[in-house]
Amino acid sequence: MDLAQFRSILKTSGVDVWEFMEMAVTVASLDHNGDVDNFKRRRARIVERLYTTTTSIAPLLCENCDAAEKSLIGKDENNVVLD
């Protein structure tokens, strides 16, 4: 599925992306609970993507930064590294 297809699904369903994601995780956990290892691997990849990318390859940068080392990932609103 590409971004345009996903956006089309969201638009026509009337569901917001966060609600969609929460329900997708619920369905996956219920429907694939017999394959725990696969579910955990996929979950780990999804979590990694949530915290490391905004596109397929670009790191999440603050709006005023142009360097990956100034990334806001793993930091709070005061740019302090979270544990």
PDB file of N, CA, C and O in Angstrom:
ATOM      1  N   MET A   1       0.847  -1.169   0.000  1.00  0.00           N
ATOM      2  CA  MET A   1       0.000   0.000   0.000  1.00  0.00           C
ATOM      3  C   MET A   1       0.897   1.239   0.000  1.00  0.00           C
ATOM      4  O   MET A   1       1.867   1.310   0.755  1.00  0.00           O
ATOM      5  N   ASP A   2       0.573   2.196  -0.837  1.00  0.00           N
ATOM      6  CA  ASP A   2       1.362   3.426  -0.839  1.00  0.00           C
ATOM      7  C   ASP A   2       0.637   4.518  -0.043  1.00  0.00           C
ATOM      8  O   ASP A   2      -0.489   4.318   0.413  1.00  0.00           O
ATOM      9  N   LEU A   3       1.289   5.669   0.119  1.00  0.00           N
ATOM     10  CA  LEU A   3       0.724   6.755   0.923  1.00  0.00           C
ATOM     11  C   LEU A   3      -0.603   7.257   0.376  1.00  0.00           C
ATOM     12  O   LEU A   3      -1.526   7.534   1.142  1.00  0.00           O
ATOM     13  N   ALA A   4      -0.705   7.375  -0.937  1.00  0.00           N
ATOM     14  CA  ALA A   4      -1.950   7.865  -1.546  1.00  0.00           C
ATOM     15  C   ALA A   4      -3.113   6.917  -1.251  1.00  0.00           C
ATOM     16  O   ALA A   4      -4.221   7.362  -0.952  1.00  0.00           O
ATOM     17  N   GLN A   5      -2.859   5.619  -1.335  1.00  0.00           N
ATOM     18  CA  GLN A   5      -3.909   4.641  -1.030  1.00  0.00           C
ATOM     19  C   GLN A   5      -4.332   4.732   0.431  1.00  0.00           C
ATOM     20  O   GLN A   5      -5.522   4.703   0.744  1.00  0.00           O
ATOM     21  N   PHE A   6      -3.361   4.841   1.312  1.00  0.00           N
ATOM     22  CA  PHE A   6      -3.677   4.923   2.739  1.00  0.00           C
ATOM     23  C   PHE A   6      -4.456   6.189   3.050  1.00  0.00           C
ATOM     24  O   PHE A   6      -5.441   6.148   3.786  1.00  0.00           O
ATOM     25  N   ARG A   7      -4.024   7.309   2.497  1.00  0.00           N
ATOM     26  CA  ARG A   7      -4.741   8.569   2.721  1.00  0.00           C
ATOM     27  C   ARG A   7      -6.164   8.494   2.184  1.00  0.00           C
ATOM     28  O   ARG A   7      -7.088   9.037   2.790  1.00  0.00           O
ATOM     29  N   SER A   8      -6.342   7.830   1.061  1.00  0.00           N
ATOM     30  CA  SER A   8      -7.674   7.658   0.493  1.00  0.00           C
ATOM     31  C   SER A   8      -8.567   6.841   1.432  1.00  0.00           C
ATOM     32  O   SER A   8      -9.734   7.174   1.638  1.00  0.00           O
ATOM     33  N   ILE A   9      -8.007   5.775   1.993  1.00  0.00           N
ATOM     34  CA  ILE A   9      -8.764   4.949   2.944  1.00  0.00           C
ATOM     35  C   ILE A   9      -9.178   5.778   4.153  1.00  0.00           C
ATOM     36  O   ILE A   9     -10.327   5.716   4.588  1.00  0.00           O
ATOM     37  N   LEU A  10      -8.245   6.550   4.693  1.00  0.00           N
ATOM     38  CA  LEU A  10      -8.559   7.388   5.848  1.00  0.00           C
ATOM     39  C   LEU A  10      -9.643   8.406   5.510  1.00  0.00           C
ATOM     40  O   LEU A  10     -10.581   8.604   6.282  1.00  0.00           O
ATOM     41  N   LYS A  11      -9.510   9.045   4.359  1.00  0.00           N
ATOM     42  CA  LYS A  11     -10.460  10.080   3.955  1.00  0.00           C
ATOM     43  C   LYS A  11     -11.863   9.506   3.779  1.00  0.00           C
ATOM     44  O   LYS A  11     -12.838  10.091   4.252  1.00  0.00           O
ATOM     45  N   THR A  12     -11.967   8.376   3.109  1.00  0.00           N
ATOM     46  CA  THR A  12     -13.289   7.807   2.849  1.00  0.00           C
ATOM     47  C   THR A  12     -13.892   7.145   4.085  1.00  0.00           C
ATOM     48  O   THR A  12     -15.114   7.038   4.190  1.00  0.00           O
ATOM     49  N   SER A  13     -13.052   6.700   5.024  1.00  0.00           N
ATOM     50  CA  SER A  13     -13.573   6.041   6.224  1.00  0.00           C
ATOM     51  C   SER A  13     -14.041   7.039   7.274  1.00  0.00           C
ATOM     52  O   SER A  13     -14.904   6.724   8.094  1.00  0.00           O
ATOM     53  N   GLY A  14     -13.476   8.238   7.250  1.00  0.00           N
ATOM     54  CA  GLY A  14     -13.821   9.229   8.261  1.00  0.00           C
ATOM     55  C   GLY A  14     -13.147   8.982   9.600  1.00  0.00           C
ATOM     56  O   GLY A  14     -13.506   9.604  10.600  1.00  0.00           O
ATOM     57  N   VAL A  15     -12.175   8.079   9.628  1.00  0.00           N
ATOM     58  CA  VAL A  15     -11.452   7.746  10.854  1.00  0.00           C
ATOM     59  C   VAL A  15     -10.124   8.494  10.851  1.00  0.00           C
ATOM     60  O   VAL A  15      -9.463   8.588   9.818  1.00  0.00           O
ATOM     61  N   ASP A  16      -9.736   9.026  12.006  1.00  0.00           N
ATOM     62  CA  ASP A  16      -8.442   9.712  12.027  1.00  0.00           C
ATOM     63  C   ASP A  16      -7.316   8.691  12.133  1.00  0.00           C
ATOM     64  O   ASP A  16      -7.534   7.556  12.556  1.00  0.00           O
ATOM     65  N   VAL A  17      -6.122   9.100  11.749  1.00  0.00           N
ATOM     66  CA  VAL A  17      -4.994   8.182  11.633  1.00  0.00           C
ATOM     67  C   VAL A  17      -4.656   7.507  12.962  1.00  0.00           C
ATOM     68  O   VAL A  17      -4.277   6.336  12.970  1.00  0.00           O
ATOM     69  N   TRP A  18      -4.784   8.216  14.081  1.00  0.00           N
ATOM     70  CA  TRP A  18      -4.439   7.640  15.383  1.00  0.00           C
ATOM     71  C   TRP A  18      -5.456   6.587  15.790  1.00  0.00           C
ATOM     72  O   TRP A  18      -5.087   5.536  16.315  1.00  0.00           O
ATOM     73  N   GLU A  19      -6.731   6.860  15.551  1.00  0.00           N
ATOM     74  CA  GLU A  19      -7.774   5.874  15.838  1.00  0.00           C
ATOM     75  C   GLU A  19      -7.568   4.631  14.975  1.00  0.00           C
ATOM     76  O   GLU A  19      -7.717   3.504  15.446  1.00  0.00           O
ATOM     77  N   PHE A  20      -7.225   4.852  13.704  1.00  0.00           N
ATOM     78  CA  PHE A  20      -6.958   3.750  12.781  1.00  0.00           C
ATOM     79  C   PHE A  20      -5.801   2.890  13.288  1.00  0.00           C
ATOM     80  O   PHE A  20      -5.884   1.662  13.300  1.00  0.00           O
ATOM     81  N   MET A  21      -4.720   3.556  13.706  1.00  0.00           N
ATOM     82  CA  MET A  21      -3.541   2.827  14.182  1.00  0.00           C
ATOM     83  C   MET A  21      -3.858   2.020  15.433  1.00  0.00           C
ATOM     84  O   MET A  21      -3.442   0.867  15.548  1.00  0.00           O
ATOM     85  N   GLU A  22      -4.585   2.610  16.362  1.00  0.00           N
ATOM     86  CA  GLU A  22      -4.922   1.894  17.593  1.00  0.00           C
ATOM     87  C   GLU A  22      -5.769   0.661  17.288  1.00  0.00           C
ATOM     88  O   GLU A  22      -5.539  -0.407  17.856  1.00  0.00           O
ATOM     89  N   MET A  23      -6.747   0.805  16.394  1.00  0.00           N
ATOM     90  CA  MET A  23      -7.593  -0.325  16.053  1.00  0.00           C
ATOM     91  C   MET A  23      -6.798  -1.381  15.285  1.00  0.00           C
ATOM     92  O   MET A  23      -7.009  -2.577  15.487  1.00  0.00           O
ATOM     93  N   ALA A  24      -5.893  -0.958  14.412  1.00  0.00           N
ATOM     94  CA  ALA A  24      -5.071  -1.908  13.665  1.00  0.00           C
ATOM     95  C   ALA A  24      -4.211  -2.745  14.607  1.00  0.00           C
ATOM     96  O   ALA A  24      -4.052  -3.947  14.394  1.00  0.00           O
ATOM     97  N   VAL A  25      -3.660  -2.127  15.637  1.00  0.00           N
ATOM     98  CA  VAL A  25      -2.846  -2.858  16.612  1.00  0.00           C
ATOM     99  C   VAL A  25      -3.719  -3.844  17.384  1.00  0.00           C
ATOM    100  O   VAL A  25      -3.305  -4.975  17.641  1.00  0.00           O
ATOM    101  N   THR A  26      -4.915  -3.422  17.750  1.00  0.00           N
ATOM    102  CA  THR A  26      -5.835  -4.314  18.458  1.00  0.00           C
ATOM    103  C   THR A  26      -6.192  -5.522  17.608  1.00  0.00           C
ATOM    104  O   THR A  26      -6.149  -6.656  18.085  1.00  0.00           O
ATOM    105  N   VAL A  27      -6.544  -5.283  16.347  1.00  0.00           N
ATOM    106  CA  VAL A  27      -6.905  -6.380  15.448  1.00  0.00           C
ATOM    107  C   VAL A  27      -5.715  -7.320  15.249  1.00  0.00           C
ATOM    108  O   VAL A  27      -5.869  -8.541  15.285  1.00  0.00           O
ATOM    109  N   ALA A  28      -4.528  -6.747  15.041  1.00  0.00           N
ATOM    110  CA  ALA A  28      -3.332  -7.583  14.845  1.00  0.00           C
ATOM    111  C   ALA A  28      -3.061  -8.444  16.074  1.00  0.00           C
ATOM    112  O   ALA A  28      -2.731  -9.623  15.945  1.00  0.00           O
ATOM    113  N   SER A  29      -3.199  -7.866  17.252  1.00  0.00           N
ATOM    114  CA  SER A  29      -2.908  -8.643  18.462  1.00  0.00           C
ATOM    115  C   SER A  29      -3.936  -9.752  18.673  1.00  0.00           C
ATOM    116  O   SER A  29      -3.593 -10.832  19.153  1.00  0.00           O
ATOM    117  N   LEU A  30      -5.189  -9.492  18.319  1.00  0.00           N
ATOM    118  CA  LEU A  30      -6.227 -10.516  18.473  1.00  0.00           C
ATOM    119  C   LEU A  30      -6.136 -11.597  17.405  1.00  0.00           C
ATOM    120  O   LEU A  30      -6.288 -12.783  17.698  1.00  0.00           O
ATOM    121  N   ASP A  31      -5.887 -11.184  16.163  1.00  0.00           N
ATOM    122  CA  ASP A  31      -5.896 -12.131  15.048  1.00  0.00           C
ATOM    123  C   ASP A  31      -4.598 -12.911  14.892  1.00  0.00           C
ATOM    124  O   ASP A  31      -4.592 -13.976  14.273  1.00  0.00           O
ATOM    125  N   HIS A  32      -3.501 -12.403  15.441  1.00  0.00           N
ATOM    126  CA  HIS A  32      -2.200 -13.046  15.242  1.00  0.00           C
ATOM    127  C   HIS A  32      -1.529 -13.406  16.558  1.00  0.00           C
ATOM    128  O   HIS A  32      -0.303 -13.481  16.638  1.00  0.00           O
ATOM    129  N   ASN A  33      -2.342 -13.629  17.597  1.00  0.00           N
ATOM    130  CA  ASN A  33      -1.754 -13.928  18.904  1.00  0.00           C
ATOM    131  C   ASN A  33      -1.094 -15.292  18.957  1.00  0.00           C
ATOM    132  O   ASN A  33      -0.330 -15.565  19.884  1.00  0.00           O
ATOM    133  N   GLY A  34      -1.367 -16.161  17.986  1.00  0.00           N
ATOM    134  CA  GLY A  34      -0.707 -17.466  17.942  1.00  0.00           C
ATOM    135  C   GLY A  34       0.725 -17.382  17.459  1.00  0.00           C
ATOM    136  O   GLY A  34       1.521 -18.290  17.702  1.00  0.00           O
ATOM    137  N   ASP A  35       1.060 -16.294  16.774  1.00  0.00           N
ATOM    138  CA  ASP A  35       2.408 -16.102  16.241  1.00  0.00           C
ATOM    139  C   ASP A  35       3.067 -14.943  16.983  1.00  0.00           C
ATOM    140  O   ASP A  35       3.330 -13.886  16.409  1.00  0.00           O
ATOM    141  N   VAL A  36       3.324 -15.161  18.259  1.00  0.00           N
ATOM    142  CA  VAL A  36       3.807 -14.109  19.146  1.00  0.00           C
ATOM    143  C   VAL A  36       5.132 -13.519  18.679  1.00  0.00           C
ATOM    144  O   VAL A  36       5.316 -12.303  18.734  1.00  0.00           O
ATOM    145  N   ASP A  37       6.054 -14.353  18.224  1.00  0.00           N
ATOM    146  CA  ASP A  37       7.366 -13.855  17.799  1.00  0.00           C
ATOM    147  C   ASP A  37       7.239 -12.906  16.611  1.00  0.00           C
ATOM    148  O   ASP A  37       7.870 -11.849  16.592  1.00  0.00           O
ATOM    149  N   ASN A  38       6.430 -13.277  15.623  1.00  0.00           N
ATOM    150  CA  ASN A  38       6.225 -12.417  14.460  1.00  0.00           C
ATOM    151  C   ASN A  38       5.558 -11.105  14.869  1.00  0.00           C
ATOM    152  O   ASN A  38       5.944 -10.037  14.396  1.00  0.00           O
ATOM    153  N   PHE A  39       4.562 -11.184  15.743  1.00  0.00           N
ATOM    154  CA  PHE A  39       3.881  -9.979  16.219  1.00  0.00           C
ATOM    155  C   PHE A  39       4.867  -9.048  16.917  1.00  0.00           C
ATOM    156  O   PHE A  39       4.848  -7.839  16.687  1.00  0.00           O
ATOM    157  N   LYS A  40       5.732  -9.604  17.771  1.00  0.00           N
ATOM    158  CA  LYS A  40       6.709  -8.781  18.493  1.00  0.00           C
ATOM    159  C   LYS A  40       7.713  -8.137  17.540  1.00  0.00           C
ATOM    160  O   LYS A  40       8.073  -6.974  17.719  1.00  0.00           O
ATOM    161  N   ARG A  41       8.172  -8.882  16.521  1.00  0.00           N
ATOM    162  CA  ARG A  41       9.104  -8.303  15.540  1.00  0.00           C
ATOM    163  C   ARG A  41       8.459  -7.150  14.788  1.00  0.00           C
ATOM    164  O   ARG A  41       9.062  -6.089  14.625  1.00  0.00           O
ATOM    165  N   ARG A  42       7.240  -7.362  14.334  1.00  0.00           N
ATOM    166  CA  ARG A  42       6.536  -6.305  13.594  1.00  0.00           C
ATOM    167  C   ARG A  42       6.269  -5.102  14.494  1.00  0.00           C
ATOM    168  O   ARG A  42       6.426  -3.956  14.073  1.00  0.00           O
ATOM    169  N   ARG A  43       5.867  -5.366  15.724  1.00  0.00           N
ATOM    170  CA  ARG A  43       5.608  -4.286  16.678  1.00  0.00           C
ATOM    171  C   ARG A  43       6.876  -3.465  16.890  1.00  0.00           C
ATOM    172  O   ARG A  43       6.827  -2.235  16.909  1.00  0.00           O
ATOM    173  N   ALA A  44       7.997  -4.136  17.048  1.00  0.00           N
ATOM    174  CA  ALA A  44       9.268  -3.440  17.266  1.00  0.00           C
ATOM    175  C   ALA A  44       9.621  -2.559  16.072  1.00  0.00           C
ATOM    176  O   ALA A  44      10.097  -1.438  16.253  1.00  0.00           O
ATOM    177  N   ARG A  45       9.395  -3.049  14.854  1.00  0.00           N
ATOM    178  CA  ARG A  45       9.686  -2.237  13.658  1.00  0.00           C
ATOM    179  C   ARG A  45       8.771  -1.026  13.584  1.00  0.00           C
ATOM    180  O   ARG A  45       9.204   0.059  13.198  1.00  0.00           O
ATOM    181  N   ILE A  46       7.505  -1.205  13.952  1.00  0.00           N
ATOM    182  CA  ILE A  46       6.558  -0.089  13.925  1.00  0.00           C
ATOM    183  C   ILE A  46       6.966   0.970  14.945  1.00  0.00           C
ATOM    184  O   ILE A  46       6.971   2.161  14.631  1.00  0.00           O
ATOM    185  N   VAL A  47       7.303   0.552  16.148  1.00  0.00           N
ATOM    186  CA  VAL A  47       7.728   1.496  17.186  1.00  0.00           C
ATOM    187  C   VAL A  47       8.979   2.236  16.745  1.00  0.00           C
ATOM    188  O   VAL A  47       9.082   3.448  16.939  1.00  0.00           O
ATOM    189  N   GLU A  48       9.916   1.533  16.163  1.00  0.00           N
ATOM    190  CA  GLU A  48      11.139   2.176  15.680  1.00  0.00           C
ATOM    191  C   GLU A  48      10.811   3.249  14.652  1.00  0.00           C
ATOM    192  O   GLU A  48      11.367   4.347  14.704  1.00  0.00           O
ATOM    193  N   ARG A  49       9.923   2.947  13.724  1.00  0.00           N
ATOM    194  CA  ARG A  49       9.541   3.930  12.706  1.00  0.00           C
ATOM    195  C   ARG A  49       8.838   5.126  13.314  1.00  0.00           C
ATOM    196  O   ARG A  49       9.028   6.252  12.854  1.00  0.00           O
ATOM    197  N   LEU A  50       8.033   4.906  14.332  1.00  0.00           N
ATOM    198  CA  LEU A  50       7.342   6.023  14.979  1.00  0.00           C
ATOM    199  C   LEU A  50       8.326   7.021  15.588  1.00  0.00           C
ATOM    200  O   LEU A  50       8.082   8.227  15.587  1.00  0.00           O
ATOM    201  N   TYR A  51       9.429   6.510  16.102  1.00  0.00           N
ATOM    202  CA  TYR A  51      10.382   7.373  16.790  1.00  0.00           C
ATOM    203  C   TYR A  51      11.578   7.805  15.957  1.00  0.00           C
ATOM    204  O   TYR A  51      12.364   8.637  16.409  1.00  0.00           O
ATOM    205  N   THR A  52      11.739   7.265  14.759  1.00  0.00           N
ATOM    206  CA  THR A  52      12.943   7.599  14.006  1.00  0.00           C
ATOM    207  C   THR A  52      12.719   8.225  12.650  1.00  0.00           C
ATOM    208  O   THR A  52      13.679   8.727  12.067  1.00  0.00           O
ATOM    209  N   THR A  53      11.519   8.230  12.111  1.00  0.00           N
ATOM    210  CA  THR A  53      11.349   8.766  10.764  1.00  0.00           C
ATOM    211  C   THR A  53      10.082   9.567  10.599  1.00  0.00           C
ATOM    212  O   THR A  53       9.083   9.348  11.284  1.00  0.00           O
ATOM    213  N   THR A  54      10.150  10.499   9.675  1.00  0.00           N
ATOM    214  CA  THR A  54       8.955  11.206   9.243  1.00  0.00           C
ATOM    215  C   THR A  54       8.668  10.861   7.789  1.00  0.00           C
ATOM    216  O   THR A  54       7.541  11.012   7.317  1.00  0.00           O
ATOM    217  N   THR A  55       9.679  10.404   7.095  1.00  0.00           N
ATOM    218  CA  THR A  55       9.529   9.863   5.748  1.00  0.00           C
ATOM    219  C   THR A  55      10.297   8.553   5.741  1.00  0.00           C
ATOM    220  O   THR A  55      10.778   8.111   6.785  1.00  0.00           O
ATOM    221  N   SER A  56      10.415   7.943   4.603  1.00  0.00           N
ATOM    222  CA  SER A  56      11.073   6.641   4.569  1.00  0.00           C
ATOM    223  C   SER A  56      12.546   6.699   4.934  1.00  0.00           C
ATOM    224  O   SER A  56      13.094   5.695   5.389  1.00  0.00           O
ATOM    225  N   ILE A  57      13.215   7.845   4.751  1.00  0.00           N
ATOM    226  CA  ILE A  57      14.650   7.893   5.035  1.00  0.00           C
ATOM    227  C   ILE A  57      15.098   9.097   5.846  1.00  0.00           C
ATOM    228  O   ILE A  57      16.220   9.099   6.351  1.00  0.00           O
ATOM    229  N   ALA A  58      14.274  10.111   5.989  1.00  0.00           N
ATOM    230  CA  ALA A  58      14.721  11.344   6.644  1.00  0.00           C
ATOM    231  C   ALA A  58      14.525  11.274   8.150  1.00  0.00           C
ATOM    232  O   ALA A  58      13.467  10.845   8.610  1.00  0.00           O
ATOM    233  N   PRO A  59      15.518  11.686   8.927  1.00  0.00           N
ATOM    234  CA  PRO A  59      15.346  11.731  10.376  1.00  0.00           C
ATOM    235  C   PRO A  59      14.416  12.887  10.758  1.00  0.00           C
ATOM    236  O   PRO A  59      14.249  13.838   9.994  1.00  0.00           O
ATOM    237  N   LEU A  60      13.817  12.793  11.939  1.00  0.00           N
ATOM    238  CA  LEU A  60      12.952  13.847  12.430  1.00  0.00           C
ATOM    239  C   LEU A  60      13.818  14.991  12.930  1.00  0.00           C
ATOM    240  O   LEU A  60      14.521  14.854  13.932  1.00  0.00           O
ATOM    241  N   LEU A  61      13.769  16.098  12.246  1.00  0.00           N
ATOM    242  CA  LEU A  61      14.555  17.267  12.620  1.00  0.00           C
ATOM    243  C   LEU A  61      13.640  18.347  13.156  1.00  0.00           C
ATOM    244  O   LEU A  61      12.469  18.418  12.783  1.00  0.00           O
ATOM    245  N   CYS A  62      14.161  19.177  14.019  1.00  0.00           N
ATOM    246  CA  CYS A  62      13.371  20.322  14.439  1.00  0.00           C
ATOM    247  C   CYS A  62      13.233  21.269  13.253  1.00  0.00           C
ATOM    248  O   CYS A  62      14.045  21.226  12.328  1.00  0.00           O
ATOM    249  N   GLU A  63      12.228  22.110  13.273  1.00  0.00           N
ATOM    250  CA  GLU A  63      11.953  22.970  12.127  1.00  0.00           C
ATOM    251  C   GLU A  63      13.097  23.929  11.808  1.00  0.00           C
ATOM    252  O   GLU A  63      13.237  24.362  10.665  1.00  0.00           O
ATOM    253  N   ASN A  64      13.913  24.264  12.801  1.00  0.00           N
ATOM    254  CA  ASN A  64      14.985  25.224  12.603  1.00  0.00           C
ATOM    255  C   ASN A  64      16.353  24.583  12.444  1.00  0.00           C
ATOM    256  O   ASN A  64      17.365  25.283  12.415  1.00  0.00           O
ATOM    257  N   CYS A  65      16.396  23.256  12.340  1.00  0.00           N
ATOM    258  CA  CYS A  65      17.667  22.547  12.250  1.00  0.00           C
ATOM    259  C   CYS A  65      17.880  21.974  10.863  1.00  0.00           C
ATOM    260  O   CYS A  65      16.928  21.698  10.132  1.00  0.00           O
ATOM    261  N   ASP A  66      19.153  21.801  10.512  1.00  0.00           N
ATOM    262  CA  ASP A  66      19.460  21.150   9.247  1.00  0.00           C
ATOM    263  C   ASP A  66      20.448  20.018   9.430  1.00  0.00           C
ATOM    264  O   ASP A  66      21.030  19.532   8.460  1.00  0.00           O
ATOM    265  N   ALA A  67      20.640  19.596  10.663  1.00  0.00           N
ATOM    266  CA  ALA A  67      21.592  18.521  10.922  1.00  0.00           C
ATOM    267  C   ALA A  67      20.927  17.415  11.726  1.00  0.00           C
ATOM    268  O   ALA A  67      20.191  17.682  12.676  1.00  0.00           O
ATOM    269  N   ALA A  68      21.191  16.173  11.341  1.00  0.00           N
ATOM    270  CA  ALA A  68      20.578  15.031  12.018  1.00  0.00           C
ATOM    271  C   ALA A  68      20.936  14.976  13.500  1.00  0.00           C
ATOM    272  O   ALA A  68      20.133  14.514  14.311  1.00  0.00           O
ATOM    273  N   GLU A  69      22.150  15.448  13.868  1.00  0.00           N
ATOM    274  CA  GLU A  69      22.547  15.396  15.270  1.00  0.00           C
ATOM    275  C   GLU A  69      21.730  16.353  16.136  1.00  0.00           C
ATOM    276  O   GLU A  69      21.787  16.275  17.363  1.00  0.00           O
ATOM    277  N   LYS A  70      20.973  17.253  15.512  1.00  0.00           N
ATOM    278  CA  LYS A  70      20.101  18.160  16.252  1.00  0.00           C
ATOM    279  C   LYS A  70      18.676  17.626  16.305  1.00  0.00           C
ATOM    280  O   LYS A  70      17.734  18.369  16.580  1.00  0.00           O
ATOM    281  N   SER A  71      18.531  16.358  16.043  1.00  0.00           N
ATOM    282  CA  SER A  71      17.233  15.708  16.032  1.00  0.00           C
ATOM    283  C   SER A  71      16.542  15.835  17.378  1.00  0.00           C
ATOM    284  O   SER A  71      17.201  15.894  18.416  1.00  0.00           O
ATOM    285  N   LEU A  72      15.211  15.876  17.361  1.00  0.00           N
ATOM    286  CA  LEU A  72      14.424  15.927  18.584  1.00  0.00           C
ATOM    287  C   LEU A  72      14.027  14.548  19.081  1.00  0.00           C
ATOM    288  O   LEU A  72      13.387  14.422  20.125  1.00  0.00           O
ATOM    289  N   ILE A  73      14.401  13.520  18.345  1.00  0.00           N
ATOM    290  CA  ILE A  73      14.031  12.167  18.733  1.00  0.00           C
ATOM    291  C   ILE A  73      14.675  11.824  20.066  1.00  0.00           C
ATOM    292  O   ILE A  73      15.874  12.020  20.263  1.00  0.00           O
ATOM    293  N   GLY A  74      13.857  11.306  20.981  1.00  0.00           N
ATOM    294  CA  GLY A  74      14.349  10.900  22.289  1.00  0.00           C
ATOM    295  C   GLY A  74      14.640  12.038  23.238  1.00  0.00           C
ATOM    296  O   GLY A  74      15.335  11.854  24.238  1.00  0.00           O
ATOM    297  N   LYS A  75      14.111  13.226  22.932  1.00  0.00           N
ATOM    298  CA  LYS A  75      14.342  14.387  23.782  1.00  0.00           C
ATOM    299  C   LYS A  75      12.998  15.013  24.150  1.00  0.00           C
ATOM    300  O   LYS A  75      12.016  14.875  23.421  1.00  0.00           O
ATOM    301  N   ASP A  76      12.967  15.695  25.280  1.00  0.00           N
ATOM    302  CA  ASP A  76      11.744  16.372  25.680  1.00  0.00           C
ATOM    303  C   ASP A  76      11.668  17.755  25.041  1.00  0.00           C
ATOM    304  O   ASP A  76      12.511  18.113  24.218  1.00  0.00           O
ATOM    305  N   GLU A  77      10.649  18.532  25.425  1.00  0.00           N
ATOM    306  CA  GLU A  77      10.446  19.848  24.823  1.00  0.00           C
ATOM    307  C   GLU A  77      11.576  20.830  25.086  1.00  0.00           C
ATOM    308  O   GLU A  77      11.679  21.849  24.403  1.00  0.00           O
ATOM    309  N   ASN A  78      12.435  20.537  26.076  1.00  0.00           N
ATOM    310  CA  ASN A  78      13.591  21.382  26.394  1.00  0.00           C
ATOM    311  C   ASN A  78      14.871  20.841  25.793  1.00  0.00           C
ATOM    312  O   ASN A  78      15.965  21.285  26.143  1.00  0.00           O
ATOM    313  N   ASN A  79      14.735  19.862  24.868  1.00  0.00           N
ATOM    314  CA  ASN A  79      15.858  19.253  24.163  1.00  0.00           C
ATOM    315  C   ASN A  79      16.764  18.438  25.088  1.00  0.00           C
ATOM    316  O   ASN A  79      17.952  18.267  24.815  1.00  0.00           O
ATOM    317  N   VAL A  80      16.177  17.931  26.203  1.00  0.00           N
ATOM    318  CA  VAL A  80      16.906  17.097  27.153  1.00  0.00           C
ATOM    319  C   VAL A  80      16.649  15.643  26.797  1.00  0.00           C
ATOM    320  O   VAL A  80      15.507  15.241  26.576  1.00  0.00           O
ATOM    321  N   VAL A  81      17.718  14.858  26.743  1.00  0.00           N
ATOM    322  CA  VAL A  81      17.612  13.437  26.375  1.00  0.00           C
ATOM    323  C   VAL A  81      16.764  12.694  27.400  1.00  0.00           C
ATOM    324  O   VAL A  81      16.998  12.796  28.604  1.00  0.00           O
ATOM    325  N   LEU A  82      15.768  11.938  26.908  1.00  0.00           N
ATOM    326  CA  LEU A  82      14.915  11.140  27.775  1.00  0.00           C
ATOM    327  C   LEU A  82      15.577   9.809  28.087  1.00  0.00           C
ATOM    328  O   LEU A  82      16.329   9.276  27.271  1.00  0.00           O
ATOM    329  N   ASP A  83      15.298   9.272  29.272  1.00  0.00           N
ATOM    330  CA  ASP A  83      15.846   7.964  29.655  1.00  0.00           C
ATOM    331  C   ASP A  83      15.028   6.865  29.058  1.00  0.00           C
ATOM    332  O   ASP A  83      15.329   5.689  29.264  1.00  0.00           O
TER     333      ASP A  83
END
